[in-house]
Amino acid sequence: MDVMIDIETLATTPDSVILTLGALKFDPKSNAEGNSIYHRLDVDSQLKIGRRVDDGTLEWWGKQALQVREEALGTTNRQALDEVFDSISRFMVGVDNIWAQGPAFDIVILEDVLRQIKRPIPWQFWQIRDSRTLFKLVDEDPRPKNFEGAHNALTDCYYQAKAVQKVFRLLGLNR
């Protein structure tokens, strides 16, 4: 199985505060999905260690639908970094590839915080895959144009994984 990973943040730099993290196991060569994880990370502890908040990103969040803002920015059910990254480390055991819609964003930010809190990175550099590059191999963007739940890290994972599966089918890579 592969994993699609997505995060929502308060900035766009490697030292960004992470609001939420979703990950979904899936088989790119079929329609199969596996289990998933979703975490709402504690913001205050990230601020204390120097993680970044960007005014432009805050402004962008302010323009999102109320439900999206509440899920991303709400203060309930936030988890400590150690708890979240213990969960991720367990989740990544036995995974073949880690997909992200722009690893230069999601993966770079995750690896930055892991190094900062002196935790091992639970994947190898050669496992990282870029879904945006894959999507450019077909004539039409396989992602839905407007879908309910956009900017929810786990919902984004689901739609991105489905789009990867669609491209694999279109390219005949499902053998």
Phi, psi and omega in degrees: 000150174255172177230136168260131181235143180212144176230157170241139189226175176252011175198181181238012180262164181303335182263025181294147168290132178263125178274306183220156179221130174236150176212138183226127174279140180202161175255113182295340184267006178210191175264007186291139173238151175248206181282172183219165172226153177214130181227142171251111188276146178293122183281316184302318181293329177289321177296322181296332180262009172094014176292155193258143170240134182249132181301321179297322178290320176300318178298318178300314178301322180297340180268357181277163179302149183307313181299320179295314179299315182298319180293315184285320190255348181302154187265351183278153175058036175277143183245149177293149181304315181300318179297315180297313185283339168296315180298314181297317180301317178294320183296327185278352181299127177081005181283140180277307183224151177245117180260145173213152177273077184100075180302338178292350175254285187303307185292318180299316180294315179297316179295325179297313180292323178299316177296319182299321181265011175058048177247147178291147176278123188276027175208166177259152182303328184282354178272348187284133178233147182251112181292327180299319178297315178301317183296333180286350180281350179243159186295321183243136179303122184282353181279145176296146183291306178228117179232149181291132178100006178303144182073019164255121189305319182285320177298318177300319178302314181302308182292325178292320178295318178298322178292321175299314179300319180297316179296319177302318178295312182300326181269000179071030182264014185268022178267000000 
